[in-house]
Amino acid sequence: MSCVRAFESTILPSTFSTSGVHKTATTRPLLHYPTRLLYTPPLTFTTSLGNNILYGPSFRRIASIRCFSALTPELKTTLDKVVTSSKVVLFMKGTKEFPQCGFSNTVVQILKSLNAPFETINILENEILRQGLKEYSSWPTFPQLYIEGEFFGGCDITVEAYKSGQLQEQLEKAMCS
């Protein structure tokens, strides 16, 4: 779930997420902490001229926090089309020609060694895609491998399936269908 912080009229992206929890695709707020006034005691500031300036008690607004799903219905539809557009699709950091992550590079090298034709999508180019894809697959990390429109796994799962021969079987089955 991607959270945004509404600070008065400006929306700023937050730095936290709740990975690993099943989420529903919705655009309405999932959590809401109402805005409330916070009392600030008087403050004394010293200017560069040495003058003390007393600021009396004041009230400030505390921002409300609302969490929204990054996986909008439109993004879900687009992802459905992308993962079924090719037999093998890899969402990764970088491209197959220039991976920008060791885990992504590992999966690319495995797929190349099996001579599997595959398409790659660089998730670093679009933060909304990156966050939405985490919800779409219920998998918090990248790369993410899809075979015949179904989520197969990340790097660790792909490596294990490669070592056991399961990945090659899955890819051969996908190429024959």
PLY file of the C-alpha trace (Angstrom):
ply
format ascii 1.0
element vertex 177
property float x
property float y
property float z
element edge 176
property int vertex1
property int vertex2
end_header
0.00 0.00 0.00
1.47 3.31 -0.94
0.75 6.07 1.54
0.65 9.76 0.92
0.71 12.49 3.47
-1.80 15.27 2.91
-0.23 18.38 4.36
-2.77 21.17 4.10
-3.42 21.33 0.35
-0.15 19.71 -0.78
0.22 15.96 -1.18
3.70 14.67 -0.47
4.79 11.03 -0.98
5.60 9.21 2.22
8.61 7.02 2.82
6.85 4.04 4.34
4.68 1.19 3.10
3.05 -1.92 4.51
4.65 -4.71 2.53
3.54 -8.27 2.91
-0.05 -7.49 3.87
-2.84 -8.40 1.45
-4.40 -5.20 0.16
-7.47 -4.40 -1.88
-7.47 -2.12 -4.92
-9.35 0.99 -3.95
-8.89 4.71 -4.28
-10.77 5.76 -1.17
-8.84 6.40 2.05
-8.08 3.26 4.02
-6.88 5.09 7.14
-7.62 8.59 8.29
-6.35 10.51 11.27
-8.39 13.71 11.53
-6.65 17.04 11.48
-6.45 18.60 14.94
-4.99 21.74 16.38
-1.78 21.53 18.38
-0.96 24.12 21.03
2.54 25.55 20.74
3.95 27.28 23.83
5.53 30.75 23.54
8.96 30.69 21.91
11.85 33.13 22.27
14.19 33.69 19.32
17.38 35.72 19.27
17.98 37.66 16.08
21.41 38.19 14.55
21.37 41.66 16.19
20.96 40.12 19.65
17.30 41.15 20.04
15.06 38.68 21.81
11.74 38.24 20.07
8.92 36.56 21.92
6.35 34.73 19.85
3.18 34.17 21.81
1.15 30.99 22.03
-0.04 29.81 18.69
-1.97 27.02 17.13
-0.67 24.94 14.24
-2.43 22.37 12.15
-1.22 18.80 12.28
-1.45 17.16 8.90
-3.88 14.35 8.36
-2.47 11.10 7.01
-4.40 9.14 4.43
-3.32 5.89 2.83
-4.29 5.09 -0.72
-3.75 1.99 -2.77
-1.21 2.48 -5.55
-2.96 -0.21 -7.58
-5.77 1.70 -9.24
-8.31 -0.17 -11.40
-6.71 1.41 -14.48
-3.23 0.23 -13.47
-4.53 -3.26 -12.70
-6.08 -3.47 -16.18
-2.83 -2.30 -17.76
-0.78 -4.81 -15.76
-3.18 -7.60 -16.75
-2.52 -6.73 -20.40
1.25 -6.41 -19.97
1.78 -9.74 -18.17
-0.26 -11.56 -20.83
1.30 -9.70 -23.80
4.26 -12.09 -23.89
4.88 -15.65 -22.67
7.60 -14.44 -20.27
7.70 -10.96 -18.73
10.28 -9.77 -16.22
9.69 -6.63 -14.16
13.18 -5.59 -13.14
15.49 -2.75 -12.20
17.07 -1.75 -15.50
16.83 -3.56 -18.82
18.04 -6.95 -20.01
20.88 -5.15 -21.83
21.78 -3.08 -18.75
20.50 -4.52 -15.45
20.83 -2.07 -12.57
20.52 -4.61 -9.77
22.38 -7.83 -9.04
19.17 -9.78 -8.44
17.70 -8.57 -11.73
20.95 -9.47 -13.50
20.82 -12.99 -12.03
17.33 -13.64 -13.39
18.25 -12.17 -16.79
21.32 -14.46 -16.99
19.21 -17.51 -16.05
16.61 -16.74 -18.73
19.33 -16.10 -21.33
21.07 -19.39 -20.45
17.78 -21.21 -21.10
17.37 -19.37 -24.44
13.94 -18.22 -23.34
12.52 -15.23 -25.22
11.38 -12.67 -22.66
10.32 -9.06 -22.35
11.55 -6.74 -19.62
9.92 -3.76 -17.99
12.16 -1.27 -16.15
10.34 -0.47 -12.90
12.80 2.32 -12.07
11.21 4.53 -14.71
7.84 4.79 -12.97
7.30 4.91 -9.19
3.53 4.37 -9.50
4.14 1.21 -11.54
6.70 0.05 -8.99
4.37 0.49 -6.00
1.30 -0.82 -7.84
3.13 -3.94 -8.98
4.00 -4.81 -5.38
0.27 -4.89 -4.63
-0.63 -6.61 -7.90
1.64 -9.58 -7.20
1.54 -9.41 -3.39
5.34 -9.59 -3.63
7.36 -6.71 -2.12
10.64 -7.00 -4.05
12.03 -6.96 -7.57
12.66 -8.60 -9.98
9.27 -10.25 -10.55
8.96 -12.95 -13.18
5.65 -13.75 -14.92
5.20 -16.84 -17.08
2.02 -17.08 -19.17
0.44 -14.23 -17.22
1.02 -15.87 -13.82
3.41 -14.60 -11.19
6.27 -17.10 -10.93
8.48 -15.47 -8.29
11.41 -13.27 -7.49
15.12 -13.95 -7.76
15.42 -16.60 -5.01
12.47 -18.62 -6.29
13.74 -18.37 -9.87
17.24 -19.53 -8.86
15.84 -22.51 -6.93
13.51 -23.45 -9.79
16.44 -23.18 -12.23
18.62 -25.46 -10.10
15.85 -28.06 -9.76
14.91 -27.96 -13.46
11.37 -26.74 -12.70
11.96 -23.39 -14.43
13.07 -25.06 -17.67
9.99 -27.30 -17.62
7.71 -24.31 -17.00
9.32 -22.33 -19.82
9.14 -25.24 -22.28
5.48 -25.72 -21.43
4.84 -21.99 -21.96
6.62 -21.93 -25.32
4.63 -24.93 -26.59
1.23 -23.49 -25.70
0 1
1 2
2 3
3 4
4 5
5 6
6 7
7 8
8 9
9 10
10 11
11 12
12 13
13 14
14 15
15 16
16 17
17 18
18 19
19 20
20 21
21 22
22 23
23 24
24 25
25 26
26 27
27 28
28 29
29 30
30 31
31 32
32 33
33 34
34 35
35 36
36 37
37 38
38 39
39 40
40 41
41 42
42 43
43 44
44 45
45 46
46 47
47 48
48 49
49 50
50 51
51 52
52 53
53 54
54 55
55 56
56 57
57 58
58 59
59 60
60 61
61 62
62 63
63 64
64 65
65 66
66 67
67 68
68 69
69 70
70 71
71 72
72 73
73 74
74 75
75 76
76 77
77 78
78 79
79 80
80 81
81 82
82 83
83 84
84 85
85 86
86 87
87 88
88 89
89 90
90 91
91 92
92 93
93 94
94 95
95 96
96 97
97 98
98 99
99 100
100 101
101 102
102 103
103 104
104 105
105 106
106 107
107 108
108 109
109 110
110 111
111 112
112 113
113 114
114 115
115 116
116 117
117 118
118 119
119 120
120 121
121 122
122 123
123 124
124 125
125 126
126 127
127 128
128 129
129 130
130 131
131 132
132 133
133 134
134 135
135 136
136 137
137 138
138 139
139 140
140 141
141 142
142 143
143 144
144 145
145 146
146 147
147 148
148 149
149 150
150 151
151 152
152 153
153 154
154 155
155 156
156 157
157 158
158 159
159 160
160 161
161 162
162 163
163 164
164 165
165 166
166 167
167 168
168 169
169 170
170 171
171 172
172 173
173 174
174 175
175 176
